[in-house]
Amino acid sequence: MNKKERLYISDIMDDPAVSYPSYYLLSKSMFANEMLHAALEAIHQINFEFYHQPKDYEEVFHLLHSGAFPLFKERYAVGYFGGRVMYLETNGWKSMPMTQDAFNMENWLVF
């Protein structure tokens, strides 16, 4: 069984601007993923200086396929696992519904 661990925001940064959620339930590999930590730090510090809106969906998919984590609505780290686009919530990765919002480039940030 793939045991999940709680990654507390307080363990990866001091004094986050946004403290909720206070932790994310992650697998061991995601728990140690520095690219995910950087995305979560940007979200919780509300610091997007290294990010920009993508010109098109290809920029988003390039990051997803490279193992990086684009941001959705400045609130969610998004990953690509097993052929599925997923977003991170406190209790782990959830399948991302492909609604009209998902296709609006203004909702995405890439680096």
KOLKEGU-594183 format. One record per atom (N, C-alpha, C, O): residue in one letter; atom name; chain; x, y, z; residue number from 1. Coordinates in Angstrom, 2 decimals. Example, Ala and Ser with C-alpha at 12.3 -4.5 7.8 and 13.67 -1.06 7.14 Angstrom:
// residues 2
NODE kolfi lumnu markol      xx      yy      zz miba
NODE     A     N      A   13.19   -5.69    7.80    1
NODE     A    CA      A   12.30   -4.50    7.80    1
NODE     A     C      A   13.20   -3.30    7.80    1
NODE     A     O      A   14.24   -3.32    8.46    1
NODE     S     N      A   12.85   -2.25    7.08    2
NODE     S    CA      A   13.67   -1.06    7.14    2
NODE     S     C      A   12.90    0.03    7.87    2
NODE     S     O      A   13.41    1.14    8.04    2
END
This chain:
// residues 111
NODE kolfi lumnu markol      xx      yy      zz miba
NODE     M     N      A    0.83   -1.18    0.00    1
NODE     M    CA      A    0.00    0.00    0.00    1
NODE     M     C      A    0.88    1.25    0.00    1
NODE     M     O      A    1.89    1.31    0.70    1
NODE     N     N      A    0.50    2.23   -0.78    2
NODE     N    CA      A    1.25    3.46   -0.89    2
NODE     N     C      A    0.87    4.39    0.27    2
NODE     N     O      A   -0.18    5.02    0.25    2
NODE     K     N      A    1.76    4.44    1.27    3
NODE     K    CA      A    1.47    5.25    2.46    3
NODE     K     C      A    1.62    6.74    2.13    3
NODE     K     O      A    2.58    7.15    1.48    3
NODE     K     N      A    0.67    7.53    2.58    4
NODE     K    CA      A    0.67    8.97    2.36    4
NODE     K     C      A    1.18    9.68    3.62    4
NODE     K     O      A    1.00    9.19    4.74    4
NODE     E     N      A    1.81   10.82    3.41    5
NODE     E    CA      A    2.31   11.62    4.52    5
NODE     E     C      A    1.76   13.03    4.41    5
NODE     E     O      A    1.43   13.50    3.33    5
NODE     R     N      A    1.67   13.69    5.54    6
NODE     R    CA      A    1.21   15.08    5.56    6
NODE     R     C      A    2.41   16.01    5.39    6
NODE     R     O      A    3.36   15.98    6.18    6
NODE     L     N      A    2.36   16.82    4.35    7
NODE     L    CA      A    3.37   17.87    4.16    7
NODE     L     C      A    2.76   19.16    4.71    7
NODE     L     O      A    1.85   19.74    4.11    7
NODE     Y     N      A    3.26   19.58    5.85    8
NODE     Y    CA      A    2.75   20.80    6.47    8
NODE     Y     C      A    3.41   22.02    5.82    8
NODE     Y     O      A    4.62   22.03    5.61    8
NODE     I     N      A    2.62   23.02    5.52    9
NODE     I    CA      A    3.14   24.25    4.93    9
NODE     I     C      A    4.19   24.86    5.84    9
NODE     I     O      A    5.18   25.42    5.36    9
NODE     S     N      A    4.00   24.77    7.13   10
NODE     S    CA      A    4.96   25.33    8.09   10
NODE     S     C      A    6.32   24.63    8.01   10
NODE     S     O      A    7.32   25.18    8.47   10
NODE     D     N      A    6.37   23.43    7.43   11
NODE     D    CA      A    7.64   22.72    7.28   11
NODE     D     C      A    8.43   23.18    6.06   11
NODE     D     O      A    9.64   22.97    5.99   11
NODE     I     N      A    7.77   23.82    5.11   12
NODE     I    CA      A    8.50   24.25    3.92   12
NODE     I     C      A    8.65   25.77    3.84   12
NODE     I     O      A    9.37   26.27    2.97   12
NODE     M     N      A    7.98   26.52    4.73   13
NODE     M    CA      A    8.14   27.98    4.73   13
NODE     M     C      A    7.76   28.56    6.08   13
NODE     M     O      A    6.93   28.00    6.80   13
NODE     D     N      A    8.38   29.68    6.39   14
NODE     D    CA      A    8.03   30.42    7.59   14
NODE     D     C      A    6.97   31.45    7.24   14
NODE     D     O      A    7.02   32.05    6.17   14
NODE     D     N      A    6.03   31.66    8.11   15
NODE     D    CA      A    5.04   32.72    8.01   15
NODE     D     C      A    4.36   32.83    6.64   15
NODE     D     O      A    4.51   33.84    5.95   15
NODE     P     N      A    3.62   31.80    6.25   16
NODE     P    CA      A    2.91   31.88    4.96   16
NODE     P     C      A    1.84   32.96    4.98   16
NODE     P     O      A    1.20   33.18    6.01   16
NODE     A     N      A    1.63   33.62    3.85   17
NODE     A    CA      A    0.58   34.64    3.73   17
NODE     A     C      A   -0.80   33.98    3.74   17
NODE     A     O      A   -1.77   34.55    4.25   17
NODE     V     N      A   -0.88   32.78    3.19   18
NODE     V    CA      A   -2.12   31.99    3.17   18
NODE     V     C      A   -1.81   30.69    3.90   18
NODE     V     O      A   -1.00   29.89    3.44   18
NODE     S     N      A   -2.46   30.48    5.03   19
NODE     S    CA      A   -2.15   29.30    5.84   19
NODE     S     C      A   -3.10   28.13    5.62   19
NODE     S     O      A   -2.90   27.06    6.18   19
NODE     Y     N      A   -4.13   28.33    4.79   20
NODE     Y    CA      A   -5.06   27.22    4.52   20
NODE     Y     C      A   -4.90   26.77    3.08   20
NODE     Y     O      A   -4.82   27.63    2.20   20
NODE     P     N      A   -4.85   25.52    2.80   21
NODE     P    CA      A   -4.80   24.43    3.78   21
NODE     P     C      A   -3.43   24.39    4.46   21
NODE     P     O      A   -2.42   24.79    3.89   21
NODE     S     N      A   -3.42   23.92    5.67   22
NODE     S    CA      A   -2.18   23.89    6.45   22
NODE     S     C      A   -1.30   22.71    6.09   22
NODE     S     O      A   -0.12   22.70    6.44   22
NODE     Y     N      A   -1.86   21.71    5.41   23
NODE     Y    CA      A   -1.06   20.55    4.98   23
NODE     Y     C      A   -1.68   19.95    3.72   23
NODE     Y     O      A   -2.82   20.22    3.36   23
NODE     Y     N      A   -0.86   19.12    3.07   24
NODE     Y    CA      A   -1.31   18.34    1.90   24
NODE     Y     C      A   -0.93   16.89    2.14   24
NODE     Y     O      A    0.18   16.61    2.60   24
NODE     L     N      A   -1.81   15.98    1.84   25
NODE     L    CA      A   -1.57   14.56    1.97   25
NODE     L     C      A   -0.94   14.06    0.68   25
NODE     L     O      A   -1.56   14.12   -0.38   25
NODE     L     N      A    0.32   13.57    0.76   26
NODE     L    CA      A    1.10   13.24   -0.43   26
NODE     L     C      A    1.81   11.89   -0.29   26
NODE     L     O      A    2.07   11.41    0.81   26
NODE     S     N      A    2.11   11.30   -1.44   27
NODE     S    CA      A    2.95   10.10   -1.47   27
NODE     S     C      A    4.38   10.49   -1.10   27
NODE     S     O      A    4.71   11.68   -1.09   27
NODE     K     N      A    5.21    9.51   -0.80   28
NODE     K    CA      A    6.61    9.78   -0.44   28
NODE     K     C      A    7.34   10.53   -1.55   28
NODE     K     O      A    8.10   11.46   -1.27   28
NODE     S     N      A    7.11   10.15   -2.81   29
NODE     S    CA      A    7.82   10.82   -3.91   29
NODE     S     C      A    7.37   12.27   -4.04   29
NODE     S     O      A    8.21   13.15   -4.29   29
NODE     M     N      A    6.08   12.54   -3.89   30
NODE     M    CA      A    5.59   13.92   -3.98   30
NODE     M     C      A    5.99   14.73   -2.74   30
NODE     M     O      A    6.21   15.93   -2.82   30
NODE     F     N      A    6.07   14.05   -1.60   31
NODE     F    CA      A    6.46   14.71   -0.35   31
NODE     F     C      A    7.83   15.36   -0.49   31
NODE     F     O      A    8.08   16.42    0.09   31
NODE     A     N      A    8.73   14.74   -1.25   32
NODE     A    CA      A   10.10   15.24   -1.40   32
NODE     A     C      A   10.31   16.01   -2.70   32
NODE     A     O      A   11.44   16.41   -2.99   32
NODE     N     N      A    9.28   16.23   -3.50   33
NODE     N    CA      A    9.41   16.86   -4.81   33
NODE     N     C      A    9.62   18.37   -4.66   33
NODE     N     O      A    8.72   19.10   -4.25   33
NODE     E     N      A   10.83   18.84   -5.01   34
NODE     E    CA      A   11.17   20.25   -4.84   34
NODE     E     C      A   10.37   21.16   -5.77   34
NODE     E     O      A   10.07   22.30   -5.41   34
NODE     M     N      A   10.02   20.67   -6.97   35
NODE     M    CA      A    9.22   21.50   -7.87   35
NODE     M     C      A    7.82   21.72   -7.29   35
NODE     M     O      A    7.25   22.80   -7.44   35
NODE     L     N      A    7.27   20.70   -6.65   36
NODE     L    CA      A    5.97   20.85   -5.99   36
NODE     L     C      A    6.09   21.82   -4.82   36
NODE     L     O      A    5.21   22.66   -4.62   36
NODE     H     N      A    7.16   21.71   -4.05   37
NODE     H    CA      A    7.37   22.63   -2.93   37
NODE     H     C      A    7.41   24.07   -3.43   37
NODE     H     O      A    6.81   24.96   -2.81   37
NODE     A     N      A    8.10   24.32   -4.54   38
NODE     A    CA      A    8.19   25.68   -5.09   38
NODE     A     C      A    6.81   26.19   -5.51   38
NODE     A     O      A    6.48   27.36   -5.27   38
NODE     A     N      A    6.00   25.33   -6.12   39
NODE     A    CA      A    4.65   25.74   -6.52   39
NODE     A     C      A    3.80   26.05   -5.28   39
NODE     A     O      A    3.07   27.04   -5.27   39
NODE     L     N      A    3.90   25.22   -4.26   40
NODE     L    CA      A    3.13   25.46   -3.03   40
NODE     L     C      A    3.60   26.73   -2.32   40
NODE     L     O      A    2.78   27.46   -1.76   40
NODE     E     N      A    4.90   26.98   -2.34   41
NODE     E    CA      A    5.41   28.22   -1.74   41
NODE     E     C      A    4.85   29.43   -2.46   41
NODE     E     O      A    4.45   30.40   -1.82   41
NODE     A     N      A    4.82   29.40   -3.80   42
NODE     A    CA      A    4.27   30.53   -4.56   42
NODE     A     C      A    2.81   30.76   -4.18   42
NODE     A     O      A    2.39   31.90   -3.97   42
NODE     I     N      A    2.04   29.69   -4.08   43
NODE     I    CA      A    0.62   29.80   -3.73   43
NODE     I     C      A    0.45   30.36   -2.32   43
NODE     I     O      A   -0.35   31.28   -2.11   43
NODE     H     N      A    1.19   29.82   -1.37   44
NODE     H    CA      A    1.00   30.20    0.03   44
NODE     H     C      A    1.68   31.52    0.39   44
NODE     H     O      A    1.36   32.11    1.43   44
NODE     Q     N      A    2.60   31.99   -0.43   45
NODE     Q    CA      A    3.20   33.31   -0.20   45
NODE     Q     C      A    2.55   34.37   -1.09   45
NODE     Q     O      A    2.85   35.56   -0.97   45
NODE     I     N      A    1.65   33.93   -1.98   46
NODE     I    CA      A    1.02   34.80   -2.98   46
NODE     I     C      A    2.11   35.57   -3.72   46
NODE     I     O      A    2.03   36.79   -3.90   46
NODE     N     N      A    3.13   34.84   -4.15   47
NODE     N    CA      A    4.27   35.42   -4.83   47
NODE     N     C      A    4.41   34.72   -6.18   47
NODE     N     O      A    4.91   33.60   -6.27   47
NODE     F     N      A    3.97   35.40   -7.22   48
NODE     F    CA      A    3.96   34.81   -8.56   48
NODE     F     C      A    4.93   35.52   -9.50   48
NODE     F     O      A    4.71   35.54  -10.71   48
NODE     E     N      A    5.99   36.11   -8.95   49
NODE     E    CA      A    6.91   36.88   -9.78   49
NODE     E     C      A    7.62   36.03  -10.83   49
NODE     E     O      A    8.02   36.57  -11.86   49
NODE     F     N      A    7.78   34.76  -10.61   50
NODE     F    CA      A    8.45   33.90  -11.59   50
NODE     F     C      A    7.47   33.23  -12.55   50
NODE     F     O      A    7.87   32.41  -13.37   50
NODE     Y     N      A    6.21   33.57  -12.44   51
NODE     Y    CA      A    5.16   32.97  -13.26   51
NODE     Y     C      A    4.59   34.00  -14.24   51
NODE     Y     O      A    4.73   35.20  -14.03   51
NODE     H     N      A    3.98   33.51  -15.29   52
NODE     H    CA      A    3.27   34.36  -16.24   52
NODE     H     C      A    2.09   33.58  -16.81   52
NODE     H     O      A    2.03   32.36  -16.71   52
NODE     Q     N      A    1.17   34.31  -17.41   53
NODE     Q    CA      A    0.04   33.64  -18.07   53
NODE     Q     C      A    0.56   33.01  -19.36   53
NODE     Q     O      A    1.32   33.64  -20.09   53
NODE     P     N      A    0.15   31.80  -19.64   54
NODE     P    CA      A    0.61   31.14  -20.87   54
NODE     P     C      A   -0.04   31.76  -22.10   54
NODE     P     O      A   -1.15   32.28  -22.05   54
NODE     K     N      A    0.70   31.69  -23.22   55
NODE     K    CA      A    0.14   32.17  -24.49   55
NODE     K     C      A   -0.93   31.21  -24.99   55
NODE     K     O      A   -1.93   31.63  -25.57   55
NODE     D     N      A   -0.70   29.92  -24.77   56
NODE     D    CA      A   -1.63   28.91  -25.25   56
NODE     D     C      A   -1.50   27.65  -24.40   56
NODE     D     O      A   -0.65   27.56  -23.52   56
NODE     Y     N      A   -2.37   26.69  -24.67   57
NODE     Y    CA      A   -2.39   25.45  -23.87   57
NODE     Y     C      A   -1.09   24.66  -23.98   57
NODE     Y     O      A   -0.77   23.88  -23.08   57
NODE     E     N      A   -0.34   24.85  -25.06   58
NODE     E    CA      A    0.92   24.10  -25.22   58
NODE     E     C      A    1.91   24.42  -24.11   58
NODE     E     O      A    2.67   23.55  -23.69   58
NODE     E     N      A    1.93   25.66  -23.64   59
NODE     E    CA      A    2.81   26.01  -22.52   59
NODE     E     C      A    2.42   25.26  -21.26   59
NODE     E     O      A    3.28   24.79  -20.52   59
NODE     V     N      A    1.12   25.13  -21.01   60
NODE     V    CA      A    0.64   24.41  -19.84   60
NODE     V     C      A    1.04   22.93  -19.96   60
NODE     V     O      A    1.57   22.36  -19.01   60
NODE     F     N      A    0.78   22.32  -21.12   61
NODE     F    CA      A    1.08   20.91  -21.28   61
NODE     F     C      A    2.58   20.63  -21.29   61
NODE     F     O      A    3.01   19.55  -20.88   61
NODE     H     N      A    3.37   21.58  -21.76   62
NODE     H    CA      A    4.82   21.40  -21.71   62
NODE     H     C      A    5.27   21.25  -20.26   62
NODE     H     O      A    6.07   20.36  -19.94   62
NODE     L     N      A    4.77   22.12  -19.38   63
NODE     L    CA      A    5.13   22.01  -17.96   63
NODE     L     C      A    4.62   20.71  -17.35   63
NODE     L     O      A    5.34   20.05  -16.61   63
NODE     L     N      A    3.38   20.36  -17.67   64
NODE     L    CA      A    2.82   19.12  -17.12   64
NODE     L     C      A    3.65   17.91  -17.54   64
NODE     L     O      A    3.94   17.05  -16.71   64
NODE     H     N      A    4.03   17.84  -18.80   65
NODE     H    CA      A    4.81   16.70  -19.30   65
NODE     H     C      A    6.24   16.70  -18.78   65
NODE     H     O      A    6.88   15.65  -18.74   65
NODE     S     N      A    6.75   17.86  -18.38   66
NODE     S    CA      A    8.11   17.92  -17.86   66
NODE     S     C      A    8.18   17.55  -16.37   66
NODE     S     O      A    9.26   17.45  -15.81   66
NODE     G     N      A    7.02   17.36  -15.76   67
NODE     G    CA      A    7.00   17.01  -14.34   67
NODE     G     C      A    6.88   18.22  -13.43   67
NODE     G     O      A    6.94   18.09  -12.21   67
NODE     A     N      A    6.71   19.40  -14.01   68
NODE     A    CA      A    6.55   20.62  -13.22   68
NODE     A     C      A    5.06   20.82  -12.91   68
NODE     A     O      A    4.22   20.03  -13.33   68
NODE     F     N      A    4.76   21.87  -12.17   69
NODE     F    CA      A    3.42   22.09  -11.67   69
NODE     F     C      A    2.94   23.50  -12.00   69
NODE     F     O      A    3.24   24.44  -11.26   69
NODE     P     N      A    2.20   23.67  -13.10   70
NODE     P    CA      A    1.59   24.97  -13.34   70
NODE     P     C      A    0.54   25.24  -12.27   70
NODE     P     O      A    0.10   24.33  -11.57   70
NODE     L     N      A    0.15   26.50  -12.14   71
NODE     L    CA      A   -0.82   26.88  -11.13   71
NODE     L     C      A   -2.14   27.22  -11.80   71
NODE     L     O      A   -2.17   27.79  -12.89   71
NODE     F     N      A   -3.23   26.84  -11.14   72
NODE     F    CA      A   -4.57   27.12  -11.65   72
NODE     F     C      A   -5.26   28.06  -10.68   72
NODE     F     O      A   -5.37   27.78   -9.49   72
NODE     K     N      A   -5.73   29.18  -11.20   73
NODE     K    CA      A   -6.45   30.20  -10.42   73
NODE     K     C      A   -5.65   30.67   -9.20   73
NODE     K     O      A   -6.23   31.02   -8.17   73
NODE     E     N      A   -4.33   30.66   -9.31   74
NODE     E    CA      A   -3.43   31.10   -8.24   74
NODE     E     C      A   -3.71   30.38   -6.93   74
NODE     E     O      A   -3.41   30.89   -5.85   74
NODE     R     N      A   -4.29   29.19   -7.03   75
NODE     R    CA      A   -4.72   28.48   -5.83   75
NODE     R     C      A   -4.34   27.01   -5.81   75
NODE     R     O      A   -4.18   26.42   -4.74   75
NODE     Y     N      A   -4.19   26.40   -6.98   76
NODE     Y    CA      A   -3.94   24.96   -7.05   76
NODE     Y     C      A   -2.68   24.65   -7.85   76
NODE     Y     O      A   -2.46   25.22   -8.92   76
NODE     A     N      A   -1.86   23.75   -7.33   77
NODE     A    CA      A   -0.78   23.17   -8.11   77
NODE     A     C      A   -1.42   22.06   -8.94   77
NODE     A     O      A   -2.22   21.28   -8.43   77
NODE     V     N      A   -1.06   22.00  -10.22   78
NODE     V    CA      A   -1.65   21.02  -11.13   78
NODE     V     C      A   -0.56   20.11  -11.64   78
NODE     V     O      A    0.51   20.58  -12.05   78
NODE     G     N      A   -0.81   18.79  -11.63   79
NODE     G    CA      A    0.14   17.81  -12.12   79
NODE     G     C      A   -0.50   16.90  -13.13   79
NODE     G     O      A   -1.71   16.92  -13.35   79
NODE     Y     N      A    0.34   16.09  -13.75   80
NODE     Y    CA      A   -0.11   15.15  -14.78   80
NODE     Y     C      A    0.39   13.77  -14.39   80
NODE     Y     O      A    1.59   13.51  -14.43   80
NODE     F     N      A   -0.53   12.89  -14.03   81
NODE     F    CA      A   -0.18   11.56  -13.52   81
NODE     F     C      A   -1.04   10.50  -14.20   81
NODE     F     O      A   -2.26   10.61  -14.21   81
NODE     G     N      A   -0.41    9.50  -14.75   82
NODE     G    CA      A   -1.14    8.39  -15.36   82
NODE     G     C      A   -2.10    8.83  -16.44   82
NODE     G     O      A   -3.19    8.26  -16.58   82
NODE     G     N      A   -1.71    9.84  -17.22   83
NODE     G    CA      A   -2.56   10.31  -18.30   83
NODE     G     C      A   -3.72   11.18  -17.85   83
NODE     G     O      A   -4.63   11.45  -18.63   83
NODE     R     N      A   -3.69   11.63  -16.60   84
NODE     R    CA      A   -4.78   12.45  -16.07   84
NODE     R     C      A   -4.23   13.75  -15.50   84
NODE     R     O      A   -3.20   13.76  -14.83   84
NODE     V     N      A   -4.92   14.85  -15.76   85
NODE     V    CA      A   -4.60   16.14  -15.17   85
NODE     V     C      A   -5.24   16.16  -13.79   85
NODE     V     O      A   -6.44   15.89  -13.64   85
NODE     M     N      A   -4.44   16.49  -12.77   86
NODE     M    CA      A   -4.90   16.44  -11.39   86
NODE     M     C      A   -4.54   17.76  -10.69   86
NODE     M     O      A   -3.54   18.39  -11.03   86
NODE     Y     N      A   -5.35   18.17   -9.74   87
NODE     Y    CA      A   -5.03   19.34   -8.93   87
NODE     Y     C      A   -4.90   18.90   -7.47   87
NODE     Y     O      A   -5.53   17.93   -7.05   87
NODE     L     N      A   -4.08   19.63   -6.71   88
NODE     L    CA      A   -3.80   19.24   -5.34   88
NODE     L     C      A   -4.69   19.99   -4.35   88
NODE     L     O      A   -4.74   21.22   -4.33   88
NODE     E     N      A   -5.38   19.20   -3.54   89
NODE     E    CA      A   -6.14   19.71   -2.41   89
NODE     E     C      A   -5.53   19.14   -1.14   89
NODE     E     O      A   -4.62   18.31   -1.22   89
NODE     T     N      A   -6.01   19.56    0.00   90
NODE     T    CA      A   -5.43   19.12    1.25   90
NODE     T     C      A   -5.40   17.60    1.40   90
NODE     T     O      A   -4.44   17.06    1.96   90
NODE     N     N      A   -6.41   16.89    0.92   91
NODE     N    CA      A   -6.46   15.43    1.07   91
NODE     N     C      A   -5.84   14.68   -0.10   91
NODE     N     O      A   -6.03   13.47   -0.22   91
NODE     G     N      A   -5.10   15.38   -0.95   92
NODE     G    CA      A   -4.39   14.71   -2.03   92
NODE     G     C      A   -4.81   15.19   -3.40   92
NODE     G     O      A   -5.50   16.20   -3.54   92
NODE     W     N      A   -4.37   14.46   -4.40   93
NODE     W    CA      A   -4.61   14.81   -5.80   93
NODE     W     C      A   -6.01   14.40   -6.21   93
NODE     W     O      A   -6.47   13.30   -5.90   93
NODE     K     N      A   -6.69   15.29   -6.92   94
NODE     K    CA      A   -8.05   15.04   -7.43   94
NODE     K     C      A   -8.04   15.24   -8.94   94
NODE     K     O      A   -7.31   16.09   -9.45   94
NODE     S     N      A   -8.85   14.46   -9.65   95
NODE     S    CA      A   -8.98   14.64  -11.09   95
NODE     S     C      A   -9.54   16.02  -11.38   95
NODE     S     O      A  -10.49   16.47  -10.73   95
NODE     M     N      A   -8.95   16.68  -12.34   96
NODE     M    CA      A   -9.40   18.03  -12.67   96
NODE     M     C      A  -10.49   17.96  -13.72   96
NODE     M     O      A  -10.27   17.44  -14.82   96
NODE     P     N      A  -11.66   18.49  -13.41   97
NODE     P    CA      A  -12.73   18.48  -14.42   97
NODE     P     C      A  -12.37   19.45  -15.55   97
NODE     P     O      A  -11.90   20.56  -15.31   97
NODE     M     N      A  -12.61   19.03  -16.75   98
NODE     M    CA      A  -12.28   19.86  -17.91   98
NODE     M     C      A  -13.47   20.73  -18.27   98
NODE     M     O      A  -14.16   20.51  -19.27   98
NODE     T     N      A  -13.69   21.72  -17.43   99
NODE     T    CA      A  -14.76   22.69  -17.65   99
NODE     T     C      A  -14.23   23.83  -18.51   99
NODE     T     O      A  -13.05   23.86  -18.85   99
NODE     Q     N      A  -15.08   24.75  -18.85  100
NODE     Q    CA      A  -14.67   25.91  -19.64  100
NODE     Q     C      A  -13.55   26.67  -18.94  100
NODE     Q     O      A  -12.65   27.18  -19.61  100
NODE     D     N      A  -13.57   26.76  -17.60  101
NODE     D    CA      A  -12.51   27.43  -16.84  101
NODE     D     C      A  -11.13   26.86  -17.13  101
NODE     D     O      A  -10.15   27.59  -17.18  101
NODE     A     N      A  -11.07   25.54  -17.31  102
NODE     A    CA      A   -9.78   24.89  -17.56  102
NODE     A     C      A   -9.17   25.31  -18.89  102
NODE     A     O      A   -7.96   25.21  -19.06  102
NODE     F     N      A   -9.98   25.77  -19.81  103
NODE     F    CA      A   -9.48   26.16  -21.12  103
NODE     F     C      A   -9.26   27.67  -21.24  103
NODE     F     O      A   -8.84   28.15  -22.29  103
NODE     N     N      A   -9.53   28.41  -20.18  104
NODE     N    CA      A   -9.31   29.84  -20.17  104
NODE     N     C      A   -7.87   30.10  -19.71  104
NODE     N     O      A   -7.55   29.85  -18.55  104
NODE     M     N      A   -7.01   30.59  -20.61  105
NODE     M    CA      A   -5.60   30.78  -20.29  105
NODE     M     C      A   -5.39   31.79  -19.15  105
NODE     M     O      A   -4.34   31.76  -18.51  105
NODE     E     N      A   -6.35   32.67  -18.90  106
NODE     E    CA      A   -6.22   33.63  -17.81  106
NODE     E     C      A   -6.25   32.95  -16.45  106
NODE     E     O      A   -5.85   33.57  -15.46  106
NODE     N     N      A   -6.71   31.73  -16.37  107
NODE     N    CA      A   -6.77   30.99  -15.10  107
NODE     N     C      A   -5.46   30.27  -14.77  107
NODE     N     O      A   -5.32   29.72  -13.68  107
NODE     W     N      A   -4.52   30.26  -15.69  108
NODE     W    CA      A   -3.28   29.50  -15.52  108
NODE     W     C      A   -2.08   30.41  -15.31  108
NODE     W     O      A   -2.03   31.53  -15.82  108
NODE     L     N      A   -1.11   29.91  -14.55  109
NODE     L    CA      A    0.20   30.54  -14.43  109
NODE     L     C      A    1.26   29.48  -14.70  109
NODE     L     O      A    1.18   28.37  -14.17  109
NODE     V     N      A    2.23   29.83  -15.51  110
NODE     V    CA      A    3.35   28.94  -15.82  110
NODE     V     C      A    4.65   29.70  -15.57  110
NODE     V     O      A    4.64   30.93  -15.46  110
NODE     F     N      A    5.76   28.98  -15.47  111
NODE     F    CA      A    7.05   29.66  -15.28  111
NODE     F     C      A    7.98   29.34  -16.42  111
NODE     F     O      A    9.12   29.82  -16.44  111
END
